[in-house]
């Protein structure tokens, strides 16, 4: 009965490759997010989707392309991976888009680019 | 641009002590503020959400206070236990958007 799940948990790949991370939530929420936590543990929002519509895009390189096939899923595809993309990526969900509400996080995907 | 600072960056105390974690933010125009806990290698767990109109919010041994005008929040942990060891992050929520800005966190270690 996991609330927010992500796959894979670990991802090791070489520079230049393309990879995807998947996220699913079973909380019935209508808003989903991708966050990046770098090596210094700073957690920053990348994207937010509400009812499959992009509502926040924090000037992330266009090599990163989120896709939301439905309200319960938000995937992240990364093209031409670079060393600086190494980080832990967290998916989260919440209800509503007009104001901040309690957010529920997935366990994270540790991406290592070599 | 909202900036969030958490002090101290790390804290180590013996079991049973009461302790206070501090969070400050530069833009007081917030909708609410959340405190999260992050265990090593895990995701974040929301502990408390305090609305901008509230002064305090309590959950068990945890108490969060908010002074919006001065841009400060504190998380008080009573009778600390080894299981409280984790990184604690505060995140003000911006008005008009589902957006949180996170501090760098306070890494807390409770020694048995």
Interface residues (C-beta under 8 A of the other chain):
Chain A: X4 X31 X33 X40 X41 X42 X43 X44 X45 X48 X50 X55 X56 X90 X92 X94 X96 X97 X98 X99 X100 X101 X102 X103 X104 X105 X106 X107 X108
Chain B: X31 X32 X34 X36 X41 X42 X43 X44 X45 X46 X49 X87 X89 X93 X94 X95 X96 X97 X98 X99 X100 X102 X104 X105
